[in-house]
Amino acid sequence: MQSIGHNLNIDAWHVGGIDLNIRQVESDFPEWFYVRKESLKIFKVFKALMEAKLHVVFVGTPGAGKGMLVVLFAFYMALVQKKRVVLFRKLKGKGCTMLYLDAENEQYWRKDKAAIRDIYLLENRDFELCLDGLDYNDVCNHFETLARFRLLATPAQYPMKNNDVRLRRCIVPFWSLSDLNAIGAHREWPEQEIKDRYFYSGGNLRDFSSPKDLLRISTDQAIHAVLWDVAKLLRTQYGGGAEYRVDRLRMAGIRANGKSDLARDTKDLLKEYLGSSKWICVITSEYALRQLGKMMEPSYYKDLWSMGRMLGDDGLMDIAFENYVHALARDEKKIELQVRTYDREEVTQHTYVALAFEAKACRNDGKNAAEYDAAM
């Protein structure tokens, strides 16, 4: 535990990877934890909410790392802030585990086949409860035991009630292409493999990191679950319920702010990460966009490009523009582009010429990004 606590000075962290040794205790925690700029902002939000003694629910895109943040903060509270912590996790396919951390009294233990009643049976009730993988119904069904949680990472949406005055929802945004490029480079993946993985995963870190043979399968499963009458939900924050699985495809991010990241204060970050009016939902998987193309009007991709610009995500803007052209060609609509010749000397003034062309036929071939590009 001492080696883990030694590296948990989150106030001194910068963008980049770090070895934390948490994997020795929680086997699914990454051996090399990549700290992105959004993580640094969430650290500030987390500390402000802890000082205010508020309850926090991490929401957002599945596969964005919400659970790993709860694990990280559980160790931080235990080993740095010297609080007694209980980390209770519900892991898909493995059941529930419970980890007890008490650095002051040097008591550490875990139970691999745990049940919620094990929390209730703890003699000392003075602990911070951190939950991962449980949802709103779990909390309601075991209210006396679970409602006291300090942190919760939920795999689904978490509705807010009028009397939840001590509860805050904090978004964990989807991953940008640049951050996923950094992870791929660390794993020494070829550039084409990184491109192929992002083609399917979009900003979903878990999918991006999954075995290649499962990547397309999991994306197809989510696509096939989308019905025509709920496809419009894919660009909103709302609805559908778990049976529609729209949260698996739509990914939540935060509207880009004009201020420099270094100039941001905690009040600004609280407004962005806690205020849903600042959140934007989009599809970032290019494969999903193409497969859902028959459900999407060309105007969808225009809106997606605008959202990419608001998010400050160049990769998403590229995806939106390319698919906008595909959609116009599919619908046999005239496409007009404003083009200019590159001139290194003219960096501020350019002359644009209108170029119109019409699609005579369209193709959608290939099994991966490279084959799609070759077909185009």
Backbone torsions as a table, in degrees:
resi	resn	phi	psi	omega
1	MET	NA	-31.8	-178.6
2	GLN	-63.2	-38.9	-179.9
3	SER	-67.8	-31.9	177.5
4	ILE	-70.1	-49.0	-178.5
5	GLY	-62.2	-29.1	-178.0
6	HIS	-62.4	-29.1	-176.2
7	ASN	-102.2	11.1	-173.3
8	LEU	-99.7	26.7	175.7
9	ASN	-81.7	78.8	-171.8
10	ILE	-65.1	-22.0	179.1
11	ASP	-67.0	-21.7	-177.7
12	ALA	-100.6	2.2	-177.5
13	TRP	-75.2	152.3	175.3
14	HIS	-128.6	171.8	177.2
15	VAL	-61.6	129.0	-179.3
16	GLY	144.3	178.3	-177.2
17	GLY	-89.9	154.4	-179.6
18	ILE	-150.0	142.0	175.6
19	ASP	-91.5	123.5	-174.2
20	LEU	-114.0	-13.6	-179.8
21	ASN	65.6	6.7	178.3
22	ILE	-65.1	-25.5	179.7
23	ARG	-58.2	-25.4	178.6
24	GLN	-64.6	-23.5	-178.9
25	VAL	-106.1	-48.3	177.2
26	GLU	-109.5	103.6	-167.6
27	SER	-65.0	-20.2	-179.2
28	ASP	-91.3	-1.6	177.9
29	PHE	-74.4	137.9	-176.6
30	PRO	-63.7	139.0	177.9
31	GLU	-63.9	-35.9	178.5
32	TRP	-118.4	106.2	-175.4
33	PHE	-91.1	119.0	-178.9
34	TYR	-90.0	121.9	179.0
35	VAL	-94.4	110.2	176.9
36	ARG	-95.6	170.5	-176.8
37	LYS	-63.7	-32.4	177.0
38	GLU	-64.0	-34.2	177.9
39	SER	-63.9	-42.6	179.5
40	LEU	-61.3	-37.0	178.3
41	LYS	-69.6	-41.1	178.9
42	ILE	-64.7	-33.4	176.4
43	PHE	-58.4	-44.0	179.9
44	LYS	-65.3	-42.7	178.6
45	VAL	-62.3	-45.0	-179.9
46	PHE	-57.8	-47.5	-177.4
47	LYS	-65.6	-38.0	178.7
48	ALA	-65.5	-41.1	-179.5
49	LEU	-71.2	-33.4	177.2
50	MET	-67.7	-39.8	178.2
51	GLU	-63.4	-32.3	178.6
52	ALA	-84.5	-0.6	179.1
53	LYS	57.5	43.3	178.2
54	LEU	-98.0	159.0	175.5
55	HIS	-93.2	138.0	-172.4
56	VAL	-124.2	131.0	173.5
57	VAL	-113.9	120.2	174.9
58	PHE	-83.0	123.1	-179.5
59	VAL	-124.2	172.7	178.3
60	GLY	131.0	-158.8	-173.9
61	THR	-65.9	132.1	169.7
62	PRO	-58.4	138.4	179.0
63	GLY	85.6	9.9	-179.2
64	ALA	-90.9	-6.9	177.6
65	GLY	101.5	22.8	-179.9
66	LYS	-62.1	-45.4	-178.6
67	GLY	-63.5	-38.3	180.0
68	MET	-66.6	-32.2	176.2
69	LEU	-66.9	-39.6	177.6
70	VAL	-63.3	-42.9	177.6
71	VAL	-61.4	-46.4	179.9
72	LEU	-59.2	-47.7	-177.9
73	PHE	-69.4	-29.7	176.1
74	ALA	-63.0	-45.1	177.6
75	PHE	-67.3	-37.1	179.1
76	TYR	-62.8	-47.5	-179.9
77	MET	-63.0	-36.7	-177.2
78	ALA	-76.6	-47.2	-170.4
79	LEU	-93.2	-24.3	179.8
80	VAL	-102.8	-49.1	-180.0
81	GLN	-84.7	-6.6	176.1
82	LYS	59.9	39.3	175.0
83	LYS	-97.1	153.4	172.9
84	ARG	-79.7	127.2	-172.0
85	VAL	-130.1	138.5	170.0
86	VAL	-117.5	120.7	178.3
87	LEU	-107.2	113.2	-178.9
88	PHE	-113.4	123.3	-175.0
89	ARG	-125.5	140.2	175.4
90	LYS	-111.3	104.9	-172.5
91	LEU	-103.1	130.4	-177.7
92	LYS	-60.8	125.9	178.1
93	GLY	80.9	-5.4	-177.1
94	LYS	-123.0	-15.1	-177.2
95	GLY	89.4	-154.8	-174.3
96	CYS	-107.9	145.6	174.5
97	THR	-128.6	154.7	177.5
98	MET	-134.6	130.2	179.6
99	LEU	-119.1	128.7	-179.0
100	TYR	-110.0	124.5	-177.6
101	LEU	-125.7	118.7	178.2
102	ASP	-138.8	87.9	-175.6
103	ALA	-67.7	-33.8	-178.6
104	GLU	-59.7	-42.8	-178.5
105	ASN	-102.2	6.9	178.3
106	GLU	53.1	46.8	177.2
107	GLN	-115.3	118.1	179.9
108	TYR	-136.8	128.0	174.7
109	TRP	-155.8	161.3	178.7
110	ARG	-138.0	156.4	176.6
111	LYS	-129.3	119.4	-174.2
112	ASP	-79.6	-34.2	178.1
113	LYS	-109.5	75.4	-173.5
114	ALA	-96.9	164.0	174.7
115	ALA	-134.1	158.1	-177.9
116	ILE	-58.9	-32.1	179.9
117	ARG	-63.9	-22.2	178.1
118	ASP	-64.2	-30.3	176.4
119	ILE	-67.4	-44.2	-178.6
120	TYR	-62.9	-30.9	-175.1
121	LEU	-82.4	-6.8	178.8
122	LEU	-62.8	133.0	-176.1
123	GLU	-69.9	-46.1	-179.3
124	ASN	-87.5	118.0	-176.2
125	ARG	-92.2	0.4	-177.5
126	ASP	-89.2	78.8	179.4
127	PHE	-148.6	158.0	174.4
128	GLU	-90.3	125.4	-178.3
129	LEU	-98.1	122.1	178.5
130	CYS	-116.2	128.3	-175.1
131	LEU	-119.0	138.5	177.5
132	ASP	-134.2	127.7	175.0
133	GLY	90.5	-0.4	177.1
134	LEU	-95.9	158.1	-177.8
135	ASP	-121.6	-174.7	-176.7
136	TYR	-58.2	-41.8	-179.2
137	ASN	-65.6	-37.5	176.7
138	ASP	-59.3	-45.0	-179.3
139	VAL	-64.3	-43.8	-179.6
140	CYS	-65.3	-40.1	-177.2
141	ASN	-72.7	-21.5	178.4
142	HIS	-128.4	48.9	-170.3
143	PHE	-57.5	-44.6	-175.6
144	GLU	-60.6	-33.5	-176.9
145	THR	-91.4	-41.6	-169.2
146	LEU	-97.8	-22.0	-173.6
147	ALA	-65.2	-14.7	180.0
148	ARG	-82.8	3.9	-173.9
149	PHE	-54.1	148.5	173.7
150	ARG	-93.6	-40.4	179.3
151	LEU	-132.8	141.7	176.6
152	LEU	-142.5	127.3	169.9
153	ALA	-107.5	116.9	-174.9
154	THR	-111.0	141.8	179.0
155	PRO	-79.1	-3.9	-177.0
156	ALA	-133.0	-178.2	177.0
157	GLN	-69.0	150.7	-179.4
158	TYR	-124.1	102.7	-177.7
159	PRO	-68.5	141.9	177.8
160	MET	-98.1	134.7	176.0
161	LYS	-100.8	160.1	-178.3
162	ASN	-61.0	-28.0	-177.6
163	ASN	-93.9	8.9	177.4
164	ASP	-84.9	58.6	-172.8
165	VAL	-72.8	-21.4	-178.8
166	ARG	-102.7	13.0	-176.3
167	LEU	-113.5	138.7	176.8
168	ARG	-131.4	138.6	172.6
169	ARG	-97.2	128.8	180.0
170	CYS	-118.9	125.0	-177.9
171	ILE	-79.0	141.6	169.4
172	VAL	-111.3	104.8	-172.4
173	PRO	-66.9	159.9	174.4
174	PHE	-67.0	166.4	-174.4
175	TRP	-88.6	140.4	177.9
176	SER	-81.3	159.3	178.5
177	LEU	-61.4	-38.2	-178.5
178	SER	-63.1	-39.7	178.3
179	ASP	-69.3	-39.7	177.9
180	LEU	-67.9	-32.6	174.0
181	ASN	-60.3	-40.4	179.8
182	ALA	-64.6	-40.4	178.5
183	ILE	-67.0	-43.3	177.9
184	GLY	-62.1	-39.7	178.5
185	ALA	-64.5	-39.9	178.3
186	HIS	-62.3	-36.0	179.7
187	ARG	-84.5	2.5	176.8
188	GLU	61.3	37.5	174.6
189	TRP	-80.5	141.7	175.2
190	PRO	-61.8	155.4	-178.5
191	GLU	-57.9	-38.8	-179.7
192	GLN	-66.9	-35.6	178.5
193	GLU	-66.6	-40.9	177.1
194	ILE	-60.7	-43.9	179.9
195	LYS	-62.9	-43.5	180.0
196	ASP	-64.0	-42.2	-179.7
197	ARG	-63.8	-44.4	-179.3
198	TYR	-66.7	-30.9	177.7
199	PHE	-55.2	-38.4	179.1
200	TYR	-90.8	-46.4	-170.0
201	SER	-78.2	-31.0	-168.9
202	GLY	59.4	-138.2	-176.1
203	GLY	-86.5	19.3	179.3
204	ASN	-90.4	105.9	-176.5
205	LEU	-62.9	-41.0	-177.7
206	ARG	-63.0	-43.8	178.3
207	ASP	-67.6	-41.2	179.8
208	PHE	-57.8	-33.7	-176.4
209	SER	-92.4	-5.8	-174.7
210	SER	-77.8	163.0	176.9
211	PRO	-55.0	140.7	-173.3
212	LYS	-60.1	-35.1	-177.4
213	ASP	-70.5	-18.0	179.0
214	LEU	-95.6	-16.4	-172.2
215	LEU	-62.0	-51.3	-179.3
216	ARG	-69.2	-36.8	-178.8
217	ILE	-60.4	-47.0	-178.0
218	SER	-66.1	-35.8	178.3
219	THR	-68.7	-42.1	178.1
220	ASP	-61.3	-40.5	-180.0
221	GLN	-60.4	-41.5	179.4
222	ALA	-68.6	-39.7	-179.6
223	ILE	-64.6	-44.1	-176.4
224	HIS	-68.8	-17.7	179.0
225	ALA	-83.5	-9.7	-177.8
226	VAL	-84.1	125.2	179.0
227	LEU	-95.0	156.3	-179.0
228	TRP	-55.6	-42.5	-172.8
229	ASP	-78.7	-6.4	176.2
230	VAL	-114.8	2.3	-178.6
231	ALA	-59.9	-31.7	-179.0
232	LYS	-64.9	-20.4	179.4
233	LEU	-69.9	-15.3	-174.1
234	LEU	-66.7	-15.3	177.1
235	ARG	-114.8	21.3	176.1
236	THR	-124.4	173.0	176.8
237	GLN	-90.0	0.0	-162.4
238	TYR	-110.1	151.2	151.3
239	GLY	72.1	-167.4	178.1
240	GLY	93.3	-47.6	-174.1
241	GLY	82.9	167.1	-174.0
242	ALA	-62.2	-30.0	-175.0
243	GLU	-67.3	-21.1	-178.7
244	TYR	-89.0	-20.5	175.4
245	ARG	58.1	28.3	179.3
246	VAL	-66.8	-28.0	-179.3
247	ASP	-65.8	-19.5	179.4
248	ARG	-72.4	-25.6	-177.5
249	LEU	-104.7	-41.9	-179.0
250	ARG	-79.6	139.5	-175.2
251	MET	-124.7	136.9	-173.6
252	ALA	-97.6	135.7	176.0
253	GLY	-137.7	-177.2	-177.3
254	ILE	-118.0	135.4	177.9
255	ARG	-55.2	129.9	-178.6
256	ALA	-63.7	142.4	179.2
257	ASN	-106.4	141.3	-177.5
258	GLY	-68.2	-20.0	-177.8
259	LYS	-72.4	152.4	173.5
260	SER	-66.2	144.0	179.1
261	ASP	-57.6	-32.6	-178.4
262	LEU	-71.7	-17.8	-176.9
263	ALA	-97.3	1.7	-175.1
264	ARG	-78.9	135.3	173.8
265	ASP	-102.6	169.6	-174.3
266	THR	-62.9	-34.3	179.8
267	LYS	-60.9	-42.7	177.7
268	ASP	-62.3	-43.2	-178.8
269	LEU	-65.3	-38.3	178.3
270	LEU	-62.2	-40.7	178.7
271	LYS	-63.0	-39.9	-176.2
272	GLU	-75.7	-46.2	-172.7
273	TYR	-83.8	-19.1	179.1
274	LEU	-106.0	-19.5	-176.3
275	GLY	-96.5	110.5	-174.6
276	SER	-64.8	-15.6	177.9
277	SER	-67.0	-18.0	179.0
278	LYS	-91.7	-4.3	-174.9
279	TRP	-90.9	147.5	178.7
280	ILE	-130.2	136.3	179.3
281	CYS	-112.0	129.9	-177.5
282	VAL	-145.0	164.3	168.4
283	ILE	-94.2	127.3	-179.2
284	THR	-110.5	-8.7	177.3
285	SER	-81.7	116.1	-179.9
286	GLU	-64.9	-35.9	177.9
287	TYR	-61.4	-44.9	179.1
288	ALA	-63.4	-40.7	179.2
289	LEU	-60.2	-41.9	-178.7
290	ARG	-71.0	-39.1	-180.0
291	GLN	-68.4	-31.1	179.4
292	LEU	-90.9	9.0	-173.4
293	GLY	-54.9	-35.9	-178.6
294	LYS	-67.4	-20.2	179.2
295	MET	-89.8	-12.5	-171.7
296	MET	-109.1	130.5	172.2
297	GLU	-78.7	156.1	177.1
298	PRO	-54.0	-31.3	-179.9
299	SER	-61.8	-26.3	178.5
300	TYR	-59.9	-41.6	-176.5
301	TYR	-73.5	-29.7	173.3
302	LYS	-63.5	-44.2	177.7
303	ASP	-64.4	-38.2	-179.8
304	LEU	-63.9	-40.4	177.5
305	TRP	-61.6	-43.7	178.8
306	SER	-62.1	-39.8	178.0
307	MET	-65.8	-39.1	176.6
308	GLY	-60.2	-37.9	177.8
309	ARG	-68.4	-40.2	178.4
310	MET	-65.7	-31.8	178.3
311	LEU	-81.2	-14.2	-176.0
312	GLY	71.9	30.3	-174.8
313	ASP	-109.3	99.1	-178.3
314	ASP	-63.8	-37.4	-179.9
315	GLY	-61.5	-41.1	179.0
316	LEU	-67.8	-37.4	177.5
317	MET	-62.4	-40.3	177.8
318	ASP	-62.0	-45.8	-180.0
319	ILE	-60.8	-44.8	-177.8
320	ALA	-63.2	-44.3	-178.2
321	PHE	-64.3	-45.6	-178.4
322	GLU	-61.7	-42.6	-178.4
323	ASN	-74.4	-25.6	173.9
324	TYR	-63.4	-43.8	177.5
325	VAL	-63.5	-43.2	178.2
326	HIS	-59.0	-43.9	-176.9
327	ALA	-65.7	-40.1	177.5
328	LEU	-63.6	-41.5	178.8
329	ALA	-65.9	-40.2	179.0
330	ARG	-59.4	-41.0	-178.4
331	ASP	-87.5	7.2	178.0
332	GLU	56.6	41.8	178.0
333	LYS	-99.8	151.4	179.2
334	LYS	-69.2	138.1	-180.0
335	ILE	-115.0	127.5	178.4
336	GLU	-122.9	123.8	179.5
337	LEU	-115.5	148.9	171.2
338	GLN	-100.0	117.0	-174.4
339	VAL	-122.3	155.0	177.2
340	ARG	-143.8	155.3	175.4
341	THR	-81.6	134.7	-179.3
342	TYR	-66.7	131.6	179.2
343	ASP	-137.2	113.0	-177.0
344	ARG	-64.2	-28.7	-177.6
345	GLU	-77.2	-37.2	-178.4
346	GLU	-92.1	91.7	-176.4
347	VAL	-97.1	-13.2	-178.0
348	THR	-119.9	-22.8	-178.1
349	GLN	-122.5	129.4	-178.0
350	HIS	-137.5	150.5	174.9
351	THR	-108.0	122.6	-177.7
352	TYR	-101.9	144.9	177.5
353	VAL	-121.3	133.5	179.8
354	ALA	-74.0	134.9	178.3
355	LEU	-129.4	116.4	-178.6
356	ALA	-111.3	139.8	174.7
357	PHE	-150.6	156.0	-179.0
358	GLU	-124.0	144.7	179.1
359	ALA	-79.5	129.5	175.5
360	LYS	-91.9	-27.6	177.7
361	ALA	-159.9	158.8	178.9
362	CYS	-132.0	150.0	179.7
363	ARG	-130.1	151.0	177.2
364	ASN	-141.8	78.0	-171.3
365	ASP	-111.6	162.8	172.2
366	GLY	104.7	158.7	-178.8
367	LYS	-109.3	-10.0	179.3
368	ASN	-148.7	-178.7	-175.1
369	ALA	-61.6	-40.0	-177.8
370	ALA	-64.2	-41.8	-179.8
371	GLU	-69.7	-35.6	175.7
372	TYR	-61.8	-46.2	-179.1
373	ASP	-61.9	-39.9	179.9
374	ALA	-64.9	-39.2	179.0
375	ALA	-64.8	-37.6	-179.5
376	MET	-71.3	NA	NA
